[in-house]
Amino acid sequence: MTQAGYPDTYYFATANGLEEHPELTENLQADVCVIGGGYTGLSAALNLAERGYQVVLLEAERIGFGASGRNGGLIGSGQRKDVLEMEKAFGLETSRKFWDFAEDAKAEIRERVAKHDIQCDLQRGQLVGMHKKSYIGWARELSDALAERYDYPNTHALSQEETRALVNTPTFFEGFLDDDAAHLHPLNFALGLARAAREAGVRIFENSRVTAYTRTDPALVSTDKGSVKASFIVLGCNGYLGKLERKVAGKIMPINNFMIATEPLGEERARSVISKRIGVHDSRFVVNYFRMSEDHRLLFGGGENYRPSFPKDILNFVRPYMLKLFPQLSDVKVDYAWGGTLSVTVNRLPHLGRLEPNLFFGHGFSGHGVSTSVFAGKIMAEAISGTAERFDVFSSLPIHTFPGGTMLRYPGMVLGMLFFSMKDKL
């Protein structure tokens, strides 16, 4: 942890617009109290302030401290489940509705970046690499479905040779290229949202961990040194929810994911690894994901664990995953290594809802959180302001409790992930 209160990541080292916000040490009143200073909370707060609400945002650490400031930065199209899976689970009409929501989510990010001049290195393009021969054909099936049934002509099925020309790894047998997906510097995007929220009138407090809230109207939200009385609460804690709200804690599983950033490779060598500034992930259940930074470093995410603590040596935990895909980088030094906590649901779809008429929550973005969490914040703001159609569609998704609830979810998750890890390797 740095002196500024952020983990020592490449993103912190290249952050712009870092601002310190005070700790809550008084008793305030507001229309809405937002709990959590990641994408969900920041988006909700900004959208509510633009609608004229008085908003207080409470963050236990620093803005973007959690997954919002540590993730891979990939902005995928659609939901965590692709449209073929969504059609099978819910039918074409519902699948199209969620596809359109995801398109709105991407548009929201682009519009916010442009409107607020957020310097977060937003780039277009994302590739999915197929790591099994048995997956050959999926890219063409999905690309055809998107063009024919979703009016989305922006994807391409790539041969092994075409894929290798973009991403120089021997492990991909085929590729699925989405020209309209994107990637960005995640912490700088969070900081930009915070700046926009503050300028819109949101009062932001850091190092102000919420200890309790009442289920009343108005509600009273308490920290160690202050409180906020508000007509509405938005709960946007995701993998850092802990024991704050037991009624929904069993619906999500906090898991830890890890990343490294290499030394600068130089433009020529960087392009010999990934020839364009696209984001990439593979088809494994526990995905490897990576992209080149603006200063030509490989930012690589790989490996997970399912316990409260991180590995003692994150660098050497992640590095073998990188070298399996890119053995040509065996001589490259790694400058940064870090981990972060996200949350997943049983069916890998986001969990949104309300526990009381005035208590909203959004979490469980399952590795698809950059766009989905920003959109979740926006539609919770819509619901609070009286337009709940889109929020109600999300809240109607069937999200199962993990077997055993919060007590047994970790052992169950470990067994499940071992099974899928074996399938990845076979």
C-alpha positions as CSV (number, residue, x, y, z in Angstrom):
1,M,0.0,0.0,0.0
2,T,1.3,3.4,-0.9
3,Q,1.3,6.4,1.4
4,A,-1.6,7.7,-0.6
5,G,-3.7,4.8,0.5
6,Y,-3.8,3.0,-2.8
7,P,-2.3,-0.3,-3.7
8,D,1.1,-0.1,-5.5
9,T,-0.2,-0.8,-9.1
10,Y,0.8,0.4,-12.5
11,Y,-2.5,2.3,-12.6
12,F,-1.7,4.2,-9.4
13,A,1.8,5.0,-10.8
14,T,0.2,6.5,-13.9
15,A,-2.8,8.1,-12.2
16,N,-3.8,11.6,-13.1
17,G,-6.2,13.8,-11.2
18,L,-5.8,12.2,-7.8
19,E,-7.7,14.2,-5.3
20,E,-8.0,13.7,-1.5
21,H,-11.5,13.9,-0.1
22,P,-12.2,14.5,3.6
23,E,-13.3,11.9,6.1
24,L,-16.9,12.2,7.3
25,T,-16.8,13.7,10.8
26,E,-20.2,15.3,11.1
27,N,-23.9,14.5,10.8
28,L,-25.3,15.3,7.4
29,Q,-28.6,15.2,5.5
30,A,-29.0,14.3,1.8
31,D,-31.6,13.0,-0.7
32,V,-29.4,10.0,-1.4
33,C,-26.5,8.3,0.4
34,V,-24.3,6.2,-1.9
35,I,-22.1,3.6,-0.2
36,G,-19.0,2.7,-2.3
37,G,-16.6,4.8,-4.4
38,G,-16.2,2.5,-7.3
39,Y,-17.9,2.6,-10.7
40,T,-21.3,1.6,-9.4
41,G,-21.4,4.3,-6.7
42,L,-19.7,7.0,-8.8
43,S,-22.1,6.5,-11.7
44,A,-25.2,6.5,-9.5
45,A,-24.0,9.6,-7.6
46,L,-23.2,11.5,-10.8
47,N,-26.4,10.6,-12.5
48,L,-28.5,11.5,-9.5
49,A,-26.7,14.8,-9.0
50,E,-27.4,15.7,-12.7
51,R,-31.1,15.0,-11.9
52,G,-31.0,17.6,-9.1
53,Y,-30.6,15.3,-6.1
54,Q,-28.4,16.1,-3.1
55,V,-26.0,13.2,-2.9
56,V,-23.4,12.1,-0.3
57,L,-21.0,9.4,-1.3
58,L,-19.1,7.4,1.4
59,E,-16.0,5.4,0.5
60,A,-14.3,3.2,3.1
61,E,-10.8,3.7,1.5
62,R,-10.0,5.9,-1.5
63,I,-12.0,6.5,-4.7
64,G,-11.4,3.6,-7.1
65,F,-9.5,1.7,-4.4
66,G,-11.2,-1.7,-5.2
67,A,-11.8,-3.5,-8.4
68,S,-12.7,-0.3,-10.2
69,G,-9.1,0.9,-9.9
70,R,-7.3,-2.4,-10.4
71,N,-9.0,-4.4,-13.2
72,G,-7.9,-5.2,-16.7
73,G,-9.7,-2.3,-18.2
74,L,-11.6,-4.4,-20.9
75,I,-15.0,-3.2,-22.0
76,G,-16.8,-6.1,-23.7
77,S,-20.0,-6.1,-25.7
78,G,-23.0,-7.9,-24.4
79,Q,-23.3,-9.5,-21.0
80,R,-20.9,-11.9,-19.3
81,K,-22.9,-14.7,-21.0
82,D,-22.7,-14.3,-24.8
83,V,-26.0,-14.0,-26.8
84,L,-26.0,-17.7,-27.7
85,E,-26.1,-18.6,-24.0
86,M,-28.6,-15.8,-23.2
87,E,-30.9,-17.0,-26.0
88,K,-30.8,-20.5,-24.6
89,A,-31.5,-19.4,-21.1
90,F,-34.0,-16.6,-21.6
91,G,-35.1,-16.6,-25.3
92,L,-34.3,-14.2,-28.1
93,E,-36.5,-11.3,-27.0
94,T,-34.9,-11.1,-23.5
95,S,-31.5,-11.7,-24.9
96,R,-31.9,-8.8,-27.4
97,K,-33.0,-6.6,-24.5
98,F,-29.9,-7.3,-22.5
99,W,-27.7,-6.8,-25.6
100,D,-29.2,-3.4,-26.1
101,F,-28.6,-2.6,-22.4
102,A,-24.9,-3.5,-22.9
103,E,-24.7,-1.3,-26.0
104,D,-26.2,1.6,-23.9
105,A,-23.5,0.8,-21.3
106,K,-20.7,1.2,-23.8
107,A,-22.2,4.4,-25.0
108,E,-22.5,5.7,-21.5
109,I,-18.7,5.2,-21.0
110,R,-17.8,6.9,-24.2
111,E,-20.2,9.8,-23.6
112,R,-18.8,10.3,-20.1
113,V,-15.2,10.3,-21.3
114,A,-16.0,12.9,-24.0
115,K,-18.3,15.1,-21.9
116,H,-16.0,15.3,-18.9
117,D,-12.7,15.1,-20.8
118,I,-11.5,12.0,-18.8
119,Q,-8.0,11.2,-19.8
120,C,-8.1,7.4,-19.5
121,D,-6.6,6.1,-22.8
122,L,-9.9,4.8,-24.1
123,Q,-9.2,2.5,-27.1
124,R,-11.4,0.4,-29.4
125,G,-11.2,-3.3,-30.2
126,Q,-11.1,-6.6,-28.4
127,L,-10.2,-10.1,-29.3
128,V,-11.3,-13.4,-27.8
129,G,-8.7,-16.2,-28.5
130,M,-9.9,-19.8,-28.6
131,H,-7.6,-22.0,-26.6
132,K,-9.2,-25.4,-27.6
133,K,-9.6,-27.0,-31.0
134,S,-13.1,-28.0,-29.9
135,Y,-14.1,-24.3,-29.8
136,I,-13.4,-23.8,-33.5
137,G,-16.6,-22.6,-35.1
138,W,-17.9,-20.7,-32.1
139,A,-16.6,-17.3,-33.4
140,R,-18.3,-17.7,-36.7
141,E,-21.6,-18.8,-35.1
142,L,-21.5,-15.9,-32.7
143,S,-20.5,-13.4,-35.3
144,D,-23.3,-14.5,-37.6
145,A,-25.9,-14.4,-34.8
146,L,-24.9,-10.8,-33.9
147,A,-25.1,-9.6,-37.5
148,E,-28.4,-11.4,-38.2
149,R,-30.4,-11.1,-35.0
150,Y,-28.8,-8.1,-33.2
151,D,-28.0,-5.7,-36.0
152,Y,-24.4,-5.7,-34.9
153,P,-22.0,-6.0,-37.9
154,N,-18.8,-5.2,-35.9
155,T,-17.5,-8.7,-35.2
156,H,-15.3,-11.0,-37.3
157,A,-14.3,-14.7,-37.0
158,L,-10.6,-15.0,-37.6
159,S,-8.6,-18.0,-38.7
160,Q,-5.6,-19.2,-36.7
161,E,-3.3,-17.3,-39.0
162,E,-5.3,-14.1,-38.8
163,T,-5.4,-14.4,-35.0
164,R,-1.7,-15.0,-34.8
165,A,-1.1,-11.9,-36.9
166,L,-2.9,-9.9,-34.2
167,V,-1.7,-11.7,-31.1
168,N,1.6,-13.6,-31.3
169,T,0.8,-16.6,-29.2
170,P,0.9,-20.3,-30.3
171,T,-2.0,-21.1,-28.0
172,F,-5.0,-19.7,-30.0
173,F,-6.7,-21.8,-32.6
174,E,-9.1,-19.2,-33.7
175,G,-10.2,-15.6,-32.9
176,F,-13.3,-13.5,-32.4
177,L,-12.6,-9.8,-33.1
178,D,-15.1,-7.1,-31.9
179,D,-14.2,-3.8,-33.4
180,D,-16.6,-1.9,-31.2
181,A,-15.5,-3.3,-27.8
182,A,-13.0,-1.2,-25.9
183,H,-10.5,-0.9,-23.1
184,L,-9.2,1.9,-20.9
185,H,-7.1,2.9,-17.9
186,P,-9.5,1.9,-15.1
187,L,-8.3,4.0,-12.2
188,N,-8.1,7.2,-14.3
189,F,-11.7,6.5,-15.5
190,A,-12.8,6.2,-11.9
191,L,-11.0,9.4,-10.9
192,G,-12.6,11.2,-13.9
193,L,-16.1,10.1,-12.8
194,A,-15.3,11.3,-9.3
195,R,-14.2,14.7,-10.5
196,A,-17.4,15.0,-12.6
197,A,-19.5,13.9,-9.7
198,R,-17.9,16.5,-7.4
199,E,-18.4,19.2,-10.0
200,A,-22.1,18.2,-10.2
201,G,-22.4,18.8,-6.5
202,V,-21.8,15.3,-5.0
203,R,-20.2,15.5,-1.5
204,I,-17.5,12.8,-1.5
205,F,-16.0,11.4,1.7
206,E,-13.1,8.9,1.8
207,N,-11.8,6.8,4.6
208,S,-15.4,6.8,5.8
209,R,-16.4,3.1,6.2
210,V,-20.1,2.6,6.8
211,T,-20.7,0.5,9.9
212,A,-24.5,0.3,9.8
213,Y,-27.7,1.7,8.3
214,T,-31.3,1.7,9.3
215,R,-34.2,0.3,7.2
216,T,-36.3,3.3,7.8
217,D,-37.5,6.2,5.7
218,P,-35.5,8.3,6.0
219,A,-32.6,6.0,6.6
220,L,-29.6,6.8,8.9
221,V,-26.2,5.7,7.5
222,S,-23.5,5.6,10.2
223,T,-19.7,5.7,10.2
224,D,-17.3,5.7,13.1
225,K,-17.2,9.5,13.1
226,G,-20.4,10.7,11.4
227,S,-23.7,9.9,9.9
228,V,-25.9,10.7,6.9
229,K,-29.7,10.9,7.0
230,A,-31.1,10.2,3.5
231,S,-34.3,9.3,1.8
232,F,-32.5,6.7,-0.4
233,I,-29.4,4.4,0.0
234,V,-27.5,3.0,-3.0
235,L,-25.3,0.1,-2.0
236,G,-22.3,-0.3,-4.4
237,C,-19.7,-2.3,-2.6
238,N,-19.4,-5.4,-4.9
239,G,-16.6,-7.7,-3.7
240,Y,-16.0,-5.5,-0.7
241,L,-19.5,-5.9,0.7
242,G,-18.4,-8.0,3.6
243,K,-21.0,-8.4,6.3
244,L,-22.6,-5.0,5.7
245,E,-25.7,-6.5,4.1
246,R,-26.3,-10.2,4.9
247,K,-29.5,-10.4,2.9
248,V,-27.6,-10.4,-0.4
249,A,-24.1,-11.5,0.7
250,G,-24.9,-15.1,-0.2
251,K,-25.8,-14.2,-3.8
252,I,-22.2,-13.2,-4.6
253,M,-18.8,-14.8,-4.2
254,P,-15.8,-12.5,-3.6
255,I,-12.8,-13.8,-5.5
256,N,-9.3,-12.4,-6.0
257,N,-7.8,-11.9,-9.4
258,F,-4.2,-10.8,-10.2
259,M,-2.3,-8.7,-12.7
260,I,1.3,-7.8,-13.6
261,A,2.7,-5.0,-15.7
262,T,6.0,-5.6,-17.5
263,E,8.7,-3.1,-18.1
264,P,8.3,-0.9,-21.2
265,L,8.9,-3.1,-24.3
266,G,9.3,-0.3,-26.8
267,E,6.9,0.1,-29.6
268,E,8.4,-2.4,-32.0
269,R,8.6,-5.2,-29.6
270,A,5.1,-4.4,-28.2
271,R,3.7,-4.7,-31.7
272,S,5.5,-8.0,-32.2
273,V,3.4,-9.3,-29.3
274,I,0.0,-7.5,-30.0
275,S,0.1,-5.8,-33.4
276,K,-2.7,-3.3,-32.6
277,R,-4.0,-1.5,-29.4
278,I,-6.7,-4.1,-28.7
279,G,-7.7,-5.8,-25.5
280,V,-7.5,-9.6,-25.5
281,H,-8.8,-12.4,-23.4
282,D,-8.9,-16.1,-24.0
283,S,-11.7,-18.7,-23.8
284,R,-10.7,-20.3,-20.5
285,F,-13.2,-20.4,-17.7
286,V,-10.6,-18.6,-15.6
287,V,-9.6,-16.2,-18.3
288,N,-6.2,-14.7,-19.1
289,Y,-6.7,-11.1,-20.2
290,F,-4.1,-8.6,-21.4
291,R,-3.4,-5.5,-23.5
292,M,-0.6,-3.1,-24.2
293,S,-0.5,0.2,-22.2
294,E,0.1,3.6,-23.7
295,D,3.8,3.3,-22.8
296,H,4.1,-0.2,-24.4
297,R,4.0,-2.4,-21.3
298,L,2.1,-5.7,-21.4
299,L,-0.6,-5.5,-18.8
300,F,-1.5,-9.2,-18.1
301,G,-4.1,-10.7,-15.8
302,G,-4.1,-14.4,-14.9
303,G,-4.9,-16.7,-12.0
304,E,-7.4,-16.4,-9.2
305,N,-7.7,-17.5,-5.6
306,Y,-10.8,-18.0,-3.4
307,R,-9.7,-16.9,0.1
308,P,-9.4,-13.6,1.9
309,S,-5.7,-13.2,1.4
310,F,-3.5,-12.7,-1.7
311,P,-0.5,-14.9,-2.6
312,K,2.7,-13.8,-1.0
313,D,4.4,-13.5,-4.3
314,I,1.9,-12.2,-6.9
315,L,4.6,-11.6,-9.5
316,N,5.6,-15.2,-9.7
317,F,2.0,-16.4,-9.3
318,V,1.0,-14.6,-12.5
319,R,4.2,-14.7,-14.5
320,P,3.8,-18.4,-15.6
321,Y,0.4,-17.7,-17.0
322,M,2.0,-14.9,-19.1
323,L,4.9,-17.1,-20.3
324,K,2.6,-19.9,-21.3
325,L,1.0,-17.6,-23.8
326,F,4.1,-15.5,-24.6
327,P,7.3,-17.6,-24.1
328,Q,9.1,-15.0,-26.1
329,L,8.9,-12.7,-23.1
330,S,11.0,-14.8,-20.8
331,D,13.7,-12.2,-20.6
332,V,11.3,-9.3,-19.8
333,K,11.3,-7.7,-16.3
334,V,8.0,-7.2,-14.4
335,D,7.7,-3.8,-12.8
336,Y,4.4,-4.1,-11.0
337,A,2.2,-6.9,-9.6
338,W,-1.1,-6.6,-7.7
339,G,-4.4,-8.2,-6.9
340,G,-7.9,-7.1,-6.4
341,T,-11.3,-8.5,-5.3
342,L,-14.4,-8.7,-7.5
343,S,-17.6,-10.7,-7.0
344,V,-19.3,-13.3,-9.2
345,T,-22.8,-14.8,-9.1
346,V,-23.8,-18.4,-9.7
347,N,-24.9,-17.7,-13.2
348,R,-22.4,-15.0,-14.0
349,L,-25.1,-12.3,-14.4
350,P,-25.3,-9.1,-12.4
351,H,-27.4,-8.9,-9.3
352,L,-29.5,-5.7,-8.9
353,G,-32.4,-5.1,-6.7
354,R,-33.9,-3.3,-3.8
355,L,-34.2,-4.6,-0.2
356,E,-36.6,-1.8,0.9
357,P,-38.4,0.7,-1.2
358,N,-35.5,3.1,-0.6
359,L,-32.6,0.7,-0.4
360,F,-31.0,-0.2,-3.8
361,F,-28.0,-2.4,-4.5
362,G,-25.9,-3.5,-7.5
363,H,-23.1,-6.1,-7.5
364,G,-21.9,-9.5,-8.9
365,F,-20.6,-8.2,-12.2
366,S,-18.6,-11.4,-12.6
367,G,-15.6,-10.0,-14.5
368,H,-17.6,-7.9,-16.9
369,G,-17.9,-5.0,-14.5
370,V,-16.4,-1.9,-16.2
371,S,-19.4,-1.3,-18.4
372,T,-22.0,-3.2,-16.4
373,S,-21.3,-1.5,-13.1
374,V,-21.4,2.0,-14.7
375,F,-24.7,1.1,-16.3
376,A,-26.0,-0.4,-13.0
377,G,-25.3,3.0,-11.3
378,K,-27.1,4.8,-14.0
379,I,-30.3,2.7,-14.0
380,M,-30.4,2.8,-10.1
381,A,-30.4,6.5,-10.5
382,E,-33.2,6.2,-13.0
383,A,-35.3,4.1,-10.6
384,I,-34.8,6.5,-7.7
385,S,-36.0,9.3,-9.9
386,G,-39.1,7.4,-10.9
387,T,-38.2,5.6,-14.2
388,A,-37.6,2.0,-13.2
389,E,-38.2,0.1,-16.4
390,R,-34.6,-0.8,-17.1
391,F,-33.8,-1.4,-13.5
392,D,-36.8,-3.7,-13.1
393,V,-35.6,-5.9,-16.1
394,F,-32.2,-6.4,-14.4
395,S,-33.7,-7.0,-10.9
396,S,-36.0,-9.7,-12.4
397,L,-33.0,-11.9,-13.3
398,P,-32.9,-15.1,-11.3
399,I,-29.8,-15.0,-9.2
400,H,-29.3,-18.1,-7.0
401,T,-27.8,-18.1,-3.5
402,F,-24.5,-20.0,-3.4
403,P,-24.9,-23.4,-1.8
404,G,-24.3,-23.1,1.9
405,G,-24.6,-19.3,1.8
406,T,-21.7,-17.3,3.1
407,M,-20.6,-20.1,5.3
408,L,-19.9,-22.8,2.7
409,R,-19.5,-20.8,-0.5
410,Y,-15.7,-20.8,-0.5
411,P,-15.2,-24.6,-0.2
412,G,-17.8,-25.1,-2.9
413,M,-16.2,-22.5,-5.1
414,V,-12.8,-24.1,-4.7
415,L,-14.1,-27.5,-5.8
416,G,-16.0,-26.0,-8.7
417,M,-13.1,-24.0,-9.9
418,L,-10.8,-27.0,-9.7
419,F,-13.2,-28.8,-12.0
420,F,-13.3,-26.0,-14.6
421,S,-9.5,-25.6,-14.3
422,M,-9.1,-29.3,-15.2
423,K,-11.4,-28.8,-18.2
424,D,-9.3,-25.8,-19.3
425,K,-6.2,-28.0,-19.3
426,L,-7.7,-31.0,-21.1
